C-alpha cells in the first residue's frame, strides 16, 4: 500500500491496530479495533463498531461515527 512515498503497514499492539513503516517504526498509534490498507491516501478504520477514514498523517478525515 502506498502512502505518499512511504509504505505504511498495519501493526498491532495488544488488541489494537495502527500503522508502522516497514522497519517497524509506529507512525499512527495503535488505537483502532480494525484497520484496512491505505488506498489513494486514506485508510478505513474501526472503533467500537463505528467506521471512518484516516489520512497518512493519522488525522480522521471522516470521523468514526458511521
MODELLER restraints for C-alpha pairs under 7 A, 6 or more apart:
rsr = mdl.restraints
at = mdl.atoms
rsr.add(forms.Gaussian(group=physical.xy_distance, feature=features.Distance(at['CA:1:A'], at['CA:7:A']), mean=5.83, stdev=0.5))
rsr.add(forms.Gaussian(group=physical.xy_distance, feature=features.Distance(at['CA:1:A'], at['CA:8:A']), mean=6.71, stdev=0.5))
rsr.add(forms.Gaussian(group=physical.xy_distance, feature=features.Distance(at['CA:1:A'], at['CA:37:A']), mean=6.29, stdev=0.5))
rsr.add(forms.Gaussian(group=physical.xy_distance, feature=features.Distance(at['CA:1:A'], at['CA:38:A']), mean=5.66, stdev=0.5))
rsr.add(forms.Gaussian(group=physical.xy_distance, feature=features.Distance(at['CA:1:A'], at['CA:39:A']), mean=6.73, stdev=0.5))
rsr.add(forms.Gaussian(group=physical.xy_distance, feature=features.Distance(at['CA:2:A'], at['CA:8:A']), mean=6.99, stdev=0.5))
rsr.add(forms.Gaussian(group=physical.xy_distance, feature=features.Distance(at['CA:2:A'], at['CA:38:A']), mean=6.76, stdev=0.5))
rsr.add(forms.Gaussian(group=physical.xy_distance, feature=features.Distance(at['CA:3:A'], at['CA:38:A']), mean=6.77, stdev=0.5))
rsr.add(forms.Gaussian(group=physical.xy_distance, feature=features.Distance(at['CA:3:A'], at['CA:41:A']), mean=5.88, stdev=0.5))
rsr.add(forms.Gaussian(group=physical.xy_distance, feature=features.Distance(at['CA:3:A'], at['CA:56:A']), mean=6.13, stdev=0.5))
rsr.add(forms.Gaussian(group=physical.xy_distance, feature=features.Distance(at['CA:7:A'], at['CA:21:A']), mean=6.24, stdev=0.5))
rsr.add(forms.Gaussian(group=physical.xy_distance, feature=features.Distance(at['CA:7:A'], at['CA:22:A']), mean=6.77, stdev=0.5))
rsr.add(forms.Gaussian(group=physical.xy_distance, feature=features.Distance(at['CA:8:A'], at['CA:19:A']), mean=5.84, stdev=0.5))
rsr.add(forms.Gaussian(group=physical.xy_distance, feature=features.Distance(at['CA:8:A'], at['CA:20:A']), mean=5.44, stdev=0.5))
rsr.add(forms.Gaussian(group=physical.xy_distance, feature=features.Distance(at['CA:8:A'], at['CA:21:A']), mean=5.00, stdev=0.5))
rsr.add(forms.Gaussian(group=physical.xy_distance, feature=features.Distance(at['CA:8:A'], at['CA:22:A']), mean=6.80, stdev=0.5))
rsr.add(forms.Gaussian(group=physical.xy_distance, feature=features.Distance(at['CA:9:A'], at['CA:19:A']), mean=5.32, stdev=0.5))
rsr.add(forms.Gaussian(group=physical.xy_distance, feature=features.Distance(at['CA:9:A'], at['CA:20:A']), mean=5.39, stdev=0.5))
rsr.add(forms.Gaussian(group=physical.xy_distance, feature=features.Distance(at['CA:9:A'], at['CA:21:A']), mean=6.23, stdev=0.5))
rsr.add(forms.Gaussian(group=physical.xy_distance, feature=features.Distance(at['CA:9:A'], at['CA:22:A']), mean=6.67, stdev=0.5))
rsr.add(forms.Gaussian(group=physical.xy_distance, feature=features.Distance(at['CA:10:A'], at['CA:17:A']), mean=6.70, stdev=0.5))
rsr.add(forms.Gaussian(group=physical.xy_distance, feature=features.Distance(at['CA:10:A'], at['CA:18:A']), mean=5.70, stdev=0.5))
rsr.add(forms.Gaussian(group=physical.xy_distance, feature=features.Distance(at['CA:10:A'], at['CA:19:A']), mean=4.45, stdev=0.5))
rsr.add(forms.Gaussian(group=physical.xy_distance, feature=features.Distance(at['CA:10:A'], at['CA:20:A']), mean=6.33, stdev=0.5))
rsr.add(forms.Gaussian(group=physical.xy_distance, feature=features.Distance(at['CA:10:A'], at['CA:35:A']), mean=6.96, stdev=0.5))
rsr.add(forms.Gaussian(group=physical.xy_distance, feature=features.Distance(at['CA:11:A'], at['CA:17:A']), mean=5.63, stdev=0.5))
rsr.add(forms.Gaussian(group=physical.xy_distance, feature=features.Distance(at['CA:11:A'], at['CA:18:A']), mean=5.33, stdev=0.5))
rsr.add(forms.Gaussian(group=physical.xy_distance, feature=features.Distance(at['CA:11:A'], at['CA:19:A']), mean=5.22, stdev=0.5))
rsr.add(forms.Gaussian(group=physical.xy_distance, feature=features.Distance(at['CA:11:A'], at['CA:20:A']), mean=6.03, stdev=0.5))
rsr.add(forms.Gaussian(group=physical.xy_distance, feature=features.Distance(at['CA:12:A'], at['CA:18:A']), mean=6.33, stdev=0.5))
rsr.add(forms.Gaussian(group=physical.xy_distance, feature=features.Distance(at['CA:12:A'], at['CA:30:A']), mean=6.45, stdev=0.5))
rsr.add(forms.Gaussian(group=physical.xy_distance, feature=features.Distance(at['CA:13:A'], at['CA:30:A']), mean=6.19, stdev=0.5))
rsr.add(forms.Gaussian(group=physical.xy_distance, feature=features.Distance(at['CA:16:A'], at['CA:30:A']), mean=5.22, stdev=0.5))
rsr.add(forms.Gaussian(group=physical.xy_distance, feature=features.Distance(at['CA:16:A'], at['CA:31:A']), mean=5.26, stdev=0.5))
rsr.add(forms.Gaussian(group=physical.xy_distance, feature=features.Distance(at['CA:16:A'], at['CA:32:A']), mean=5.26, stdev=0.5))
rsr.add(forms.Gaussian(group=physical.xy_distance, feature=features.Distance(at['CA:16:A'], at['CA:33:A']), mean=5.28, stdev=0.5))
rsr.add(forms.Gaussian(group=physical.xy_distance, feature=features.Distance(at['CA:17:A'], at['CA:30:A']), mean=4.38, stdev=0.5))
rsr.add(forms.Gaussian(group=physical.xy_distance, feature=features.Distance(at['CA:17:A'], at['CA:31:A']), mean=5.85, stdev=0.5))
rsr.add(forms.Gaussian(group=physical.xy_distance, feature=features.Distance(at['CA:17:A'], at['CA:32:A']), mean=4.96, stdev=0.5))
rsr.add(forms.Gaussian(group=physical.xy_distance, feature=features.Distance(at['CA:17:A'], at['CA:33:A']), mean=6.09, stdev=0.5))
rsr.add(forms.Gaussian(group=physical.xy_distance, feature=features.Distance(at['CA:17:A'], at['CA:34:A']), mean=5.98, stdev=0.5))
rsr.add(forms.Gaussian(group=physical.xy_distance, feature=features.Distance(at['CA:17:A'], at['CA:35:A']), mean=6.40, stdev=0.5))
rsr.add(forms.Gaussian(group=physical.xy_distance, feature=features.Distance(at['CA:18:A'], at['CA:28:A']), mean=5.36, stdev=0.5))
rsr.add(forms.Gaussian(group=physical.xy_distance, feature=features.Distance(at['CA:18:A'], at['CA:29:A']), mean=5.13, stdev=0.5))
rsr.add(forms.Gaussian(group=physical.xy_distance, feature=features.Distance(at['CA:18:A'], at['CA:30:A']), mean=3.88, stdev=0.5))
rsr.add(forms.Gaussian(group=physical.xy_distance, feature=features.Distance(at['CA:18:A'], at['CA:31:A']), mean=6.35, stdev=0.5))
rsr.add(forms.Gaussian(group=physical.xy_distance, feature=features.Distance(at['CA:18:A'], at['CA:32:A']), mean=6.40, stdev=0.5))
rsr.add(forms.Gaussian(group=physical.xy_distance, feature=features.Distance(at['CA:19:A'], at['CA:26:A']), mean=5.91, stdev=0.5))
rsr.add(forms.Gaussian(group=physical.xy_distance, feature=features.Distance(at['CA:19:A'], at['CA:27:A']), mean=6.00, stdev=0.5))
rsr.add(forms.Gaussian(group=physical.xy_distance, feature=features.Distance(at['CA:19:A'], at['CA:28:A']), mean=4.99, stdev=0.5))
rsr.add(forms.Gaussian(group=physical.xy_distance, feature=features.Distance(at['CA:19:A'], at['CA:29:A']), mean=6.83, stdev=0.5))
rsr.add(forms.Gaussian(group=physical.xy_distance, feature=features.Distance(at['CA:20:A'], at['CA:26:A']), mean=4.04, stdev=0.5))
rsr.add(forms.Gaussian(group=physical.xy_distance, feature=features.Distance(at['CA:20:A'], at['CA:27:A']), mean=5.25, stdev=0.5))
rsr.add(forms.Gaussian(group=physical.xy_distance, feature=features.Distance(at['CA:20:A'], at['CA:28:A']), mean=6.70, stdev=0.5))
rsr.add(forms.Gaussian(group=physical.xy_distance, feature=features.Distance(at['CA:21:A'], at['CA:27:A']), mean=6.99, stdev=0.5))
rsr.add(forms.Gaussian(group=physical.xy_distance, feature=features.Distance(at['CA:28:A'], at['CA:58:A']), mean=5.44, stdev=0.5))
rsr.add(forms.Gaussian(group=physical.xy_distance, feature=features.Distance(at['CA:32:A'], at['CA:45:A']), mean=6.49, stdev=0.5))
rsr.add(forms.Gaussian(group=physical.xy_distance, feature=features.Distance(at['CA:32:A'], at['CA:46:A']), mean=5.81, stdev=0.5))
rsr.add(forms.Gaussian(group=physical.xy_distance, feature=features.Distance(at['CA:32:A'], at['CA:47:A']), mean=5.43, stdev=0.5))
rsr.add(forms.Gaussian(group=physical.xy_distance, feature=features.Distance(at['CA:33:A'], at['CA:46:A']), mean=5.48, stdev=0.5))
rsr.add(forms.Gaussian(group=physical.xy_distance, feature=features.Distance(at['CA:33:A'], at['CA:47:A']), mean=5.24, stdev=0.5))
rsr.add(forms.Gaussian(group=physical.xy_distance, feature=features.Distance(at['CA:33:A'], at['CA:48:A']), mean=6.97, stdev=0.5))
rsr.add(forms.Gaussian(group=physical.xy_distance, feature=features.Distance(at['CA:34:A'], at['CA:45:A']), mean=5.77, stdev=0.5))
rsr.add(forms.Gaussian(group=physical.xy_distance, feature=features.Distance(at['CA:34:A'], at['CA:46:A']), mean=5.07, stdev=0.5))
rsr.add(forms.Gaussian(group=physical.xy_distance, feature=features.Distance(at['CA:35:A'], at['CA:44:A']), mean=5.93, stdev=0.5))
rsr.add(forms.Gaussian(group=physical.xy_distance, feature=features.Distance(at['CA:35:A'], at['CA:45:A']), mean=4.46, stdev=0.5))
rsr.add(forms.Gaussian(group=physical.xy_distance, feature=features.Distance(at['CA:35:A'], at['CA:46:A']), mean=6.39, stdev=0.5))
rsr.add(forms.Gaussian(group=physical.xy_distance, feature=features.Distance(at['CA:36:A'], at['CA:43:A']), mean=5.74, stdev=0.5))
rsr.add(forms.Gaussian(group=physical.xy_distance, feature=features.Distance(at['CA:36:A'], at['CA:44:A']), mean=5.27, stdev=0.5))
rsr.add(forms.Gaussian(group=physical.xy_distance, feature=features.Distance(at['CA:36:A'], at['CA:45:A']), mean=6.36, stdev=0.5))
rsr.add(forms.Gaussian(group=physical.xy_distance, feature=features.Distance(at['CA:37:A'], at['CA:43:A']), mean=5.64, stdev=0.5))
rsr.add(forms.Gaussian(group=physical.xy_distance, feature=features.Distance(at['CA:41:A'], at['CA:55:A']), mean=5.85, stdev=0.5))
rsr.add(forms.Gaussian(group=physical.xy_distance, feature=features.Distance(at['CA:41:A'], at['CA:56:A']), mean=6.01, stdev=0.5))
rsr.add(forms.Gaussian(group=physical.xy_distance, feature=features.Distance(at['CA:42:A'], at['CA:53:A']), mean=6.13, stdev=0.5))
rsr.add(forms.Gaussian(group=physical.xy_distance, feature=features.Distance(at['CA:42:A'], at['CA:54:A']), mean=5.55, stdev=0.5))
rsr.add(forms.Gaussian(group=physical.xy_distance, feature=features.Distance(at['CA:42:A'], at['CA:55:A']), mean=4.70, stdev=0.5))
rsr.add(forms.Gaussian(group=physical.xy_distance, feature=features.Distance(at['CA:42:A'], at['CA:56:A']), mean=6.56, stdev=0.5))
rsr.add(forms.Gaussian(group=physical.xy_distance, feature=features.Distance(at['CA:43:A'], at['CA:53:A']), mean=5.37, stdev=0.5))
rsr.add(forms.Gaussian(group=physical.xy_distance, feature=features.Distance(at['CA:43:A'], at['CA:54:A']), mean=5.44, stdev=0.5))
rsr.add(forms.Gaussian(group=physical.xy_distance, feature=features.Distance(at['CA:43:A'], at['CA:55:A']), mean=6.57, stdev=0.5))
rsr.add(forms.Gaussian(group=physical.xy_distance, feature=features.Distance(at['CA:44:A'], at['CA:51:A']), mean=6.92, stdev=0.5))
rsr.add(forms.Gaussian(group=physical.xy_distance, feature=features.Distance(at['CA:44:A'], at['CA:52:A']), mean=5.74, stdev=0.5))
rsr.add(forms.Gaussian(group=physical.xy_distance, feature=features.Distance(at['CA:44:A'], at['CA:53:A']), mean=4.48, stdev=0.5))
rsr.add(forms.Gaussian(group=physical.xy_distance, feature=features.Distance(at['CA:44:A'], at['CA:54:A']), mean=6.62, stdev=0.5))
rsr.add(forms.Gaussian(group=physical.xy_distance, feature=features.Distance(at['CA:45:A'], at['CA:51:A']), mean=5.69, stdev=0.5))
rsr.add(forms.Gaussian(group=physical.xy_distance, feature=features.Distance(at['CA:45:A'], at['CA:52:A']), mean=5.50, stdev=0.5))
rsr.add(forms.Gaussian(group=physical.xy_distance, feature=features.Distance(at['CA:45:A'], at['CA:53:A']), mean=5.76, stdev=0.5))
rsr.add(forms.Gaussian(group=physical.xy_distance, feature=features.Distance(at['CA:46:A'], at['CA:52:A']), mean=6.54, stdev=0.5))
rsr.add(forms.Gaussian(group=physical.xy_distance, feature=features.Distance(at['CA:46:A'], at['CA:64:A']), mean=6.64, stdev=0.5))
rsr.add(forms.Gaussian(group=physical.xy_distance, feature=features.Distance(at['CA:47:A'], at['CA:64:A']), mean=6.51, stdev=0.5))
rsr.add(forms.Gaussian(group=physical.xy_distance, feature=features.Distance(at['CA:50:A'], at['CA:64:A']), mean=5.19, stdev=0.5))
rsr.add(forms.Gaussian(group=physical.xy_distance, feature=features.Distance(at['CA:50:A'], at['CA:65:A']), mean=5.15, stdev=0.5))
rsr.add(forms.Gaussian(group=physical.xy_distance, feature=features.Distance(at['CA:50:A'], at['CA:66:A']), mean=5.08, stdev=0.5))
rsr.add(forms.Gaussian(group=physical.xy_distance, feature=features.Distance(at['CA:51:A'], at['CA:64:A']), mean=4.57, stdev=0.5))
rsr.add(forms.Gaussian(group=physical.xy_distance, feature=features.Distance(at['CA:51:A'], at['CA:65:A']), mean=6.15, stdev=0.5))
rsr.add(forms.Gaussian(group=physical.xy_distance, feature=features.Distance(at['CA:51:A'], at['CA:66:A']), mean=5.27, stdev=0.5))
rsr.add(forms.Gaussian(group=physical.xy_distance, feature=features.Distance(at['CA:52:A'], at['CA:62:A']), mean=5.00, stdev=0.5))
rsr.add(forms.Gaussian(group=physical.xy_distance, feature=features.Distance(at['CA:52:A'], at['CA:63:A']), mean=5.01, stdev=0.5))
rsr.add(forms.Gaussian(group=physical.xy_distance, feature=features.Distance(at['CA:52:A'], at['CA:64:A']), mean=4.12, stdev=0.5))
rsr.add(forms.Gaussian(group=physical.xy_distance, feature=features.Distance(at['CA:52:A'], at['CA:65:A']), mean=6.79, stdev=0.5))
rsr.add(forms.Gaussian(group=physical.xy_distance, feature=features.Distance(at['CA:52:A'], at['CA:66:A']), mean=6.76, stdev=0.5))
rsr.add(forms.Gaussian(group=physical.xy_distance, feature=features.Distance(at['CA:53:A'], at['CA:60:A']), mean=5.80, stdev=0.5))
rsr.add(forms.Gaussian(group=physical.xy_distance, feature=features.Distance(at['CA:53:A'], at['CA:61:A']), mean=5.78, stdev=0.5))
rsr.add(forms.Gaussian(group=physical.xy_distance, feature=features.Distance(at['CA:53:A'], at['CA:62:A']), mean=4.99, stdev=0.5))
rsr.add(forms.Gaussian(group=physical.xy_distance, feature=features.Distance(at['CA:53:A'], at['CA:63:A']), mean=6.74, stdev=0.5))
rsr.add(forms.Gaussian(group=physical.xy_distance, feature=features.Distance(at['CA:54:A'], at['CA:60:A']), mean=4.28, stdev=0.5))
rsr.add(forms.Gaussian(group=physical.xy_distance, feature=features.Distance(at['CA:54:A'], at['CA:61:A']), mean=5.42, stdev=0.5))
rsr.add(forms.Gaussian(group=physical.xy_distance, feature=features.Distance(at['CA:54:A'], at['CA:62:A']), mean=6.89, stdev=0.5))
rsr.add(forms.Gaussian(group=physical.xy_distance, feature=features.Distance(at['CA:55:A'], at['CA:61:A']), mean=6.52, stdev=0.5))
